[in-house]
Amino acid sequence: QKIKDSMRVLLPVLLNKSHDSYDKIRAILLYIFSTNGTTQENLDKLIQNVHIESDSDMIKNWKYLDVPVISSFVAQQHKYTRRDRSKEETFQLSRWTPVIKDVMEDAIENKLDSKDWPYCSRYPPIWNGSGAV
């Protein structure tokens, strides 16, 4: 059954003195995973109220694994628009296409946005697709 207000369920667990700090960190991480991130103020309040300031890096370092810990971090990420591959012929066991295939095809076709991909060089205007640039 889906939890409607996860903070109401989380707070009694965090304020319980019998739980150790690692269990409280796990509970905070489960809350962050279930809500796809939280605000910086909310995370700071949780860390201060639970008294886990020294272990707060265990929570904040998940952003390096592309877990949206802070909601503003989610807004900064560039979500790549996927191509429609529903009509392509696929194998029975490999229906999923990785994002890198779309990125590489767009790079070949010179369709990458220079804001999102600043280190990809633009092709010369007279380039016809033959040979390396």
Salt bridges, closest charged atoms under 4 A:
ASP5 OD2 - ARG8 NE 3.34
ASP23 OD1 - ARG26 NH1 2.68
GLU88 OE2 - ARG85 NH1 2.88
ASP102 OD2 - ARG82 NE 2.58
ASP102 OD1 - ARG85 NH2 2.40
GLU105 OE1 - ARG83 NH1 3.09
GLU105 OE1 - ARG85 NH2 2.74
ASP106 OD1 - ARG83 NH2 2.28
GLU109 OE1 - ARG83 NH2 3.02
GLU109 OE1 - LYS111 NZ 3.12
ASP116 OD1 - HIS78 ND1 2.99
